[in-house]
Amino acid sequence: MALDRHQALLAFATQHNIIKIVSLNSRPVVSFTEFEIYQAHDHSIRLLAFVANEGILVSIDEHNLIKNWSMKDLKEPPQEC
């Protein structure tokens, strides 16, 4: 799970390797899904982290594959490290 306090976003991974990103500024108080990244990784996601003030979400799977996701354009393929 990852939290970006500056953009009020919360990201979490599901057991099916989907990353969901929700806004904490939504109305009513209950959060709604902003983005869903399907098949984010082939293996279980172990870590999610936002890069502060950059609009980037980093995910790492159980095989240590790192992917960077841009909040500005999630339609582009992620950068693999």
C-alpha positions in Angstrom: 0.0 0.0 0.0 1.3 3.5 -0.8 0.0 7.0 0.2 0.8 10.3 -1.6 -0.3 13.0 0.8 0.4 15.8 -1.6 -1.9 14.5 -4.3 -4.2 12.7 -1.8 -3.9 9.3 -3.5 -3.8 5.8 -2.1 -2.5 2.9 -4.1 -2.9 -0.8 -3.3 -2.4 -4.1 -5.0 -4.9 -6.9 -5.2 -4.2 -10.7 -5.0 -4.7 -10.8 -8.8 -1.8 -8.3 -9.4 -4.1 -5.4 -10.2 -3.0 -2.0 -8.8 -5.9 0.3 -7.8 -5.4 4.0 -7.1 -8.0 5.9 -5.2 -8.5 9.6 -4.5 -8.9 10.6 -0.8 -10.5 13.9 -1.8 -13.7 12.4 -3.3 -17.2 13.3 -2.3 -19.0 11.7 -0.6 -16.4 10.7 2.0 -16.1 7.1 0.6 -13.2 6.9 -1.8 -13.7 6.0 -5.4 -11.3 4.2 -7.8 -9.4 6.7 -10.0 -7.2 4.2 -11.9 -6.9 0.4 -12.2 -3.7 -1.1 -13.7 -4.5 -4.6 -14.9 -1.8 -7.2 -15.0 0.6 -4.8 -13.5 3.1 -7.7 -12.8 3.3 -11.3 -13.7 4.1 -12.2 -10.1 2.8 -11.0 -6.7 3.3 -7.3 -6.0 5.4 -6.9 -2.8 5.8 -3.1 -2.6 4.2 0.1 -3.8 5.6 3.6 -3.2 4.9 7.0 -4.5 7.8 9.3 -5.5 7.1 12.5 -3.5 5.8 15.4 -5.7 6.7 13.6 -8.9 3.4 11.9 -9.8 5.1 8.5 -10.1 4.1 5.2 -8.5 6.8 2.5 -8.2 5.9 -1.2 -7.9 8.1 -4.1 -7.1 7.1 -7.8 -7.5 8.4 -10.9 -5.7 11.1 -11.4 -8.4 12.4 -7.8 -7.8 11.1 -6.5 -11.1 10.6 -2.7 -10.6 8.1 -0.7 -12.7 7.4 3.0 -12.7 3.9 4.2 -13.4 3.2 7.9 -14.3 0.1 9.3 -12.8 -0.1 11.7 -15.7 -0.5 9.0 -18.4 -1.2 5.5 -17.2 -1.9 4.5 -20.8 1.8 4.3 -21.7 3.7 1.1 -20.8 5.7 1.3 -17.6 9.4 1.7 -17.4 11.1 -1.4 -16.3 14.3 -1.2 -14.3 
